[in-house]
């Protein structure tokens, strides 16, 4: 609650500290290698403020706009698909725009996450449409497999 200022300041400070200390993940490095190889085009569309996409070398385009219902993201003219990693209402609107632009939509989400106690918290995907490709894996697994398929050794 915002009325509990002292605890809220500590909570927000911890969150920002975690973002600044976060490391670029192997999946982000793999995505960057795929971009450099010409398999991916366009900006890295994100609603995260941790700047991990920028630290991986992507041009970031933020999709979260609190004053706009549909974020004004743009797609590269050569794009053929949108890969959505993890789901959230903001991403649902971006995927809707991608479909309207004629792009194939790939949804990468295991439909849940492990809780600190080891149990699994399941949740449904938000608004997948007929014709979307749903990949029920973590980003780390799915992106690694995609890179191996696109760049066999």
C-alpha positions in Angstrom: 0.0 0.0 0.0 1.3 3.4 -0.9 0.4 4.8 2.6 3.2 2.6 4.0 5.9 4.8 2.5 8.9 3.3 4.3 8.2 -0.3 3.2 7.2 0.9 -0.3 10.5 2.7 -0.7 12.4 -0.4 0.4 10.4 -2.6 -2.0 11.0 -0.3 -5.0 14.6 0.1 -4.1 15.1 -3.6 -4.1 13.3 -3.9 -7.4 15.5 -1.3 -9.1 18.6 -2.7 -7.6 17.7 -6.2 -9.0 17.2 -4.6 -12.4 20.5 -2.8 -12.4 22.3 -5.9 -11.2 20.6 -8.3 -13.6 22.8 -10.0 -16.2 22.0 -10.5 -19.9 20.6 -14.0 -20.2 21.9 -16.7 -22.6 18.5 -16.5 -24.4 19.0 -12.7 -25.1 22.5 -13.4 -26.3 21.1 -16.1 -28.6 18.4 -13.7 -29.9 21.2 -11.2 -30.7 23.2 -13.8 -32.5 20.1 -14.6 -34.6 19.6 -10.9 -35.4 23.2 -10.6 -36.4 22.8 -13.7 -38.7 19.8 -12.0 -40.4 17.2 -14.3 -38.9 15.5 -11.5 -37.0 14.7 -7.9 -37.9 13.2 -4.9 -36.1 13.3 -3.5 -32.7 13.2 -5.5 -29.5 9.8 -4.7 -28.2 9.6 -4.9 -24.4 7.7 -3.7 -21.4 10.6 -4.4 -19.1 12.5 -1.5 -17.7 15.6 -3.5 -16.8 17.4 -2.5 -20.1 18.6 -6.1 -20.6 17.6 -5.9 -24.3 19.7 -2.8 -24.7 22.5 -4.3 -22.8 22.4 -7.3 -25.2 22.7 -4.8 -28.1 19.1 -4.5 -29.3 17.3 -1.3 -30.2 14.5 -1.4 -27.6 11.0 -0.2 -28.2 8.8 0.1 -25.2 5.3 -1.1 -25.5 3.8 -0.1 -22.1 2.0 3.2 -22.4 -0.2 3.9 -19.5 -2.0 6.7 -21.3 -2.8 4.7 -24.4 -5.0 1.5 -24.7 -3.1 0.0 -27.6 0.7 0.6 -27.5 2.0 2.3 -30.6 4.6 -0.3 -31.5 5.9 -0.6 -35.1 7.0 -3.6 -37.0 10.0 -3.8 -39.4 8.8 -3.8 -43.0 10.7 -7.1 -43.6 9.2 -8.9 -40.6 7.3 -12.1 -41.2 6.5 -13.0 -37.6 6.4 -11.8 -34.1 7.8 -14.0 -31.3 6.1 -13.2 -28.0 8.0 -14.4 -25.0 5.9 -14.5 -21.9 2.4 -13.2 -21.9 0.8 -10.1 -20.4 -2.1 -7.9 -21.5 0.3 -5.4 -23.2 1.7 -8.2 -25.3 -1.8 -9.3 -26.2 -2.4 -5.9 -27.9 1.0 -6.1 -29.7 0.2 -9.6 -31.0 -3.2 -8.3 -32.2 -1.5 -5.5 -34.1 1.0 -8.1 -35.6 -1.8 -10.3 -36.8 -3.6 -7.3 -38.4 -0.3 -6.5 -40.2 -0.2 -10.1 -41.6 2.5 -11.4 -39.3 2.6 -14.9 -37.9 2.5 -14.9 -34.1 4.6 -17.4 -32.0 3.8 -17.4 -28.3 6.6 -18.8 -26.1 5.3 -19.4 -22.5 5.3 -22.5 -20.3 1.9 -21.4 -18.9 3.2 -21.1 -15.4 6.2 -20.6 -13.3 7.8 -22.3 -10.2 7.0 -20.7 -6.9 9.8 -20.3 -4.3 8.5 -23.3 -2.4 9.0 -25.5 -5.5 5.3 -25.8 -6.4 4.1 -24.9 -9.9 1.8 -21.8 -10.4 -0.2 -22.5 -13.6 -1.9 -19.8 -15.6 -3.6 -19.8 -19.0 -2.2 -18.0 -22.0 -3.8 -14.7 -22.8 -5.9 -14.7 -26.0 -4.0 -17.1 -28.4 -5.8 -17.0 -31.7 -6.4 -19.7 -34.4 -3.2 -19.8 -36.5 -0.8 -18.8 -33.7 2.0 -21.2 -32.8 2.1 -21.9 -29.1 5.4 -23.1 -27.7 4.9 -24.3 -24.1 8.5 -23.9 -23.0 10.6 -21.4 -21.2 12.4 -18.7 -23.2 15.8 -20.3 -22.4 14.8 -23.7 -23.8 12.7 -22.4 -26.8 15.2 -19.8 -27.9 18.1 -22.2 -27.6 16.3 -24.7 -29.8 15.4 -22.1 -32.3 19.0 -20.9 -32.6 20.1 -24.5 -33.2 17.5 -25.0 -35.9 18.5 -21.8 -37.7 22.2 -22.2 -37.3 23.0 -25.9 -37.5 26.7 -26.6 -37.0 
